[in-house]
Amino acid sequence: MKEMRSEADRQHPVQLETDRLILRRWKQEDAEELFGLACDPEIGPAAGWSPHQTLEDSRQVLEHVLMVSGTWAVVLKATGKPAGNISLLQGKQANLCLAEGEAEIGYWIGRAYWGQGVA
């Protein structure tokens, strides 16, 4: 597995906590939970990607998209399981054409967690 952590990791904490949530790095062990969230056709298209069709899709997305600097799993403390994703993408990492010093913030939350004040 290719690690894509960089100098940006020193600028962004590895883990953040609130009373209800933990923002932490994604892990390969999250593949099944990610698939359960990302196969929902209401999630991906709104965030600009296709729903995951297989567990292997989720494994590939973890390795090549989510396990990068500036991207965190949104984990419920009560369950210890990911409920979604949040990213702070800067420069060439971003999906948008940005001016120098600008960043893109993106997030998605699994449908089972909508309306619960997670986002």
ZAGU-575688 format. One record per residue (C-alpha): x, y, z; residue in one letter. Coordinates in steps of 0.02 Angstrom, whole numbers, always signed. Layout:
# ZAGU-575688
x: X	y: Y	z: Z	rest: A
...
END
This chain:
# ZAGU-575688
x: +0	y: +0	z: +0	rest: M
x: +68	y: +169	z: -50	rest: K
x: +75	y: +300	z: +87	rest: E
x: +34	y: +474	z: +22	rest: M
x: +67	y: +569	z: +182	rest: R
x: +175	y: +723	z: +163	rest: S
x: +231	y: +885	z: +239	rest: E
x: +47	y: +934	z: +245	rest: A
x: +26	y: +803	z: +382	rest: D
x: +131	y: +914	z: +493	rest: R
x: +12	y: +1057	z: +458	rest: Q
x: -148	y: +957	z: +489	rest: H
x: -175	y: +857	z: +649	rest: P
x: -187	y: +670	z: +624	rest: V
x: -341	y: +659	z: +736	rest: Q
x: -468	y: +784	z: +799	rest: L
x: -604	y: +749	z: +928	rest: E
x: -768	y: +828	z: +980	rest: T
x: -892	y: +766	z: +1110	rest: D
x: -974	y: +651	z: +981	rest: R
x: -850	y: +630	z: +838	rest: L
x: -673	y: +583	z: +797	rest: I
x: -592	y: +641	z: +636	rest: L
x: -453	y: +518	z: +599	rest: R
x: -356	y: +449	z: +453	rest: R
x: -442	y: +316	z: +349	rest: W
x: -372	y: +139	z: +365	rest: K
x: -382	y: -13	z: +251	rest: Q
x: -483	y: -97	z: +389	rest: E
x: -622	y: +31	z: +353	rest: D
x: -658	y: -45	z: +181	rest: A
x: -817	y: -137	z: +231	rest: E
x: -890	y: +12	z: +324	rest: E
x: -844	y: +126	z: +179	rest: L
x: -929	y: +9	z: +56	rest: F
x: -1086	y: +6	z: +163	rest: G
x: -1093	y: +196	z: +154	rest: L
x: -1028	y: +227	z: -22	rest: A
x: -1136	y: +100	z: -114	rest: C
x: -1288	y: +208	z: -77	rest: D
x: -1342	y: +296	z: -238	rest: P
x: -1389	y: +453	z: -139	rest: E
x: -1211	y: +483	z: -78	rest: I
x: -1084	y: +475	z: -219	rest: G
x: -1171	y: +572	z: -357	rest: P
x: -1203	y: +720	z: -241	rest: A
x: -1017	y: +720	z: -199	rest: A
x: -961	y: +698	z: -380	rest: G
x: -922	y: +511	z: -386	rest: W
x: -1013	y: +351	z: -434	rest: S
x: -1082	y: +235	z: -299	rest: P
x: -963	y: +94	z: -257	rest: H
x: -1015	y: -68	z: -340	rest: Q
x: -899	y: -188	z: -248	rest: T
x: -795	y: -201	z: -91	rest: L
x: -643	y: -193	z: -205	rest: E
x: -703	y: -22	z: -267	rest: D
x: -699	y: +38	z: -87	rest: S
x: -527	y: -35	z: -57	rest: R
x: -460	y: +55	z: -211	rest: Q
x: -540	y: +220	z: -159	rest: V
x: -467	y: +203	z: +15	rest: L
x: -292	y: +174	z: -52	rest: E
x: -291	y: +303	z: -192	rest: H
x: -414	y: +438	z: -137	rest: V
x: -454	y: +436	z: +49	rest: L
x: -289	y: +385	z: +128	rest: M
x: -204	y: +548	z: +81	rest: V
x: -152	y: +701	z: +178	rest: S
x: -295	y: +818	z: +219	rest: G
x: -431	y: +684	z: +218	rest: T
x: -513	y: +611	z: +372	rest: W
x: -645	y: +482	z: +415	rest: A
x: -788	y: +555	z: +517	rest: V
x: -809	y: +425	z: +654	rest: V
x: -947	y: +418	z: +784	rest: L
x: -872	y: +397	z: +957	rest: K
x: -1023	y: +295	z: +1010	rest: A
x: -990	y: +159	z: +880	rest: T
x: -809	y: +185	z: +828	rest: G
x: -865	y: +167	z: +647	rest: K
x: -846	y: +289	z: +502	rest: P
x: -1003	y: +387	z: +460	rest: A
x: -928	y: +490	z: +319	rest: G
x: -779	y: +590	z: +258	rest: N
x: -711	y: +766	z: +266	rest: I
x: -566	y: +837	z: +165	rest: S
x: -465	y: +996	z: +159	rest: L
x: -378	y: +994	z: -9	rest: L
x: -249	y: +1124	z: -55	rest: Q
x: -159	y: +1165	z: -216	rest: G
x: -143	y: +1022	z: -341	rest: K
x: -234	y: +905	z: -220	rest: Q
x: -396	y: +1000	z: -247	rest: A
x: -527	y: +951	z: -375	rest: N
x: -554	y: +1134	z: -422	rest: L
x: -443	y: +1264	z: -504	rest: C
x: -392	y: +1367	z: -355	rest: L
x: -294	y: +1526	z: -334	rest: A
x: -134	y: +1522	z: -232	rest: E
x: -175	y: +1505	z: -48	rest: G
x: -352	y: +1439	z: -76	rest: E
x: -418	y: +1269	z: -22	rest: A
x: -566	y: +1157	z: -56	rest: E
x: -670	y: +1084	z: +86	rest: I
x: -779	y: +935	z: +45	rest: G
x: -877	y: +812	z: +148	rest: Y
x: -1008	y: +677	z: +137	rest: W
x: -1105	y: +585	z: +271	rest: I
x: -1189	y: +415	z: +254	rest: G
x: -1378	y: +420	z: +238	rest: R
x: -1404	y: +326	z: +402	rest: A
x: -1327	y: +477	z: +491	rest: Y
x: -1424	y: +615	z: +404	rest: W
x: -1526	y: +726	z: +520	rest: G
x: -1421	y: +681	z: +672	rest: Q
x: -1315	y: +839	z: +679	rest: G
x: -1159	y: +749	z: +619	rest: V
x: -1119	y: +876	z: +483	rest: A
END
